[in-house]
Amino acid sequence: MSFSAYLSRAACRVLDLKCSAKTLSPSSWVIAQDSSAWNPGVICSQHQQIRWRSAKKRRHTVQPFWHAQVTRTMHPEGITTENEEFVEETIKTLYESPLEKAPWPIGEWAPKSQRCGLIGKKLGSTIMWKKDGTKLLTTMIHISDNHVIRYIPASELIKNAHLHHVRLSKRPRGALLVGSDSADPRLFTKEYFNMFEEAGVMPKKKLTKFLVTDNAILQPGTPLHATHFRPGDYIDIAGFTTDHQGASGRSFMPLPASQTILRINSHYNVLWVLGKIPGAINDYVNLYDSGLLHHRYRDPDNHPPFPTHFPEEQTIEHVDWYAEDIHKFTDESIVFEEEGVA
């Protein structure tokens, strides 16, 4: 046996371990003793089909169709400090009122509705207590300057989808692009800046796509706050973490359970969630309504603000909003009763 034929047989054994017997049978490979009869293109094409069926998230070598190139080459412009401050003030005044167009109609809640999510930034961990004295480890998440940027109809998503099951979905859903953390428009390309021009908001550092049902569509330019959720709600959190070998990847935390919101501060837009979440401090995480069956909302009188919370229309009595069984730091922890006078 020639050395090339030996390598071809070794390659087949490696692919045999990776491929499923139902999808690709090793007996279908025809490899002769002569190296000229071996066609590696056939094996690679068949093995590529197995990779596409893998449940593991594939690496994105290019941005999705709804994303544009972000950065551009910066050149020294010789602007003085006074002119720089004037330009910054002018930019802020141009984006003070994003919703200048006629408002879009607001949909009604339904049992199978899917709302938009939020982009948060991990601040760190802290301790909270229940009213019975139980100590809880919580993580603080800051909802930093979230705005709806664009609505993508379901037909456009299906047209650009590369997965077969997305095209055959029985319940096609659209998507909302949400941006977080406004930045100087001069730092980005014109193509990326045009994505935010229609919404009337400043360009964002972070963009994320959230699938929504037709009744949960929000108008571009709508601000999203921490009060999008309520204390006691269950949410799913997705972020990027690093494993023990140093490889980074997307992770949902935890599975199969969901995180519970224990406290919300509407003034600083901060959430306190139970337990740990993936990522380092100041890393971005995505927050969704829990997708678990036993945590979904079915009561029409008890569901989160739909499609989101509008502070101008729905006022909240307290700045700090706690779950029912959580001890408030403003309450007394020990109460001494006065003894009767003899």
Secondary structure by P-SEA (a helix, b strand, c coil): ccaaaaaaaaaaaaaaaacccccccccccccccccccccaaaaaaaaaaaaaacccbbbbccccccccccccccccccccaaaaaaaaaaaaaaccccccccccbbbbbcccbbbbbbbbbbccccccccccbbbbbbbbbbbcbbbbcccccaaaaaaaccccccccccbbbbbbbbbccccccccccaaaaaaacccccccccbbbbbbbccccccccccccccccccccbbbbbbbbbcccccbbbbbcccccbbbbbcccccccbbbbbcccccccccbbbbbccccccccccccccccccccccccccccccccccccccccccccccbbbbbcccc
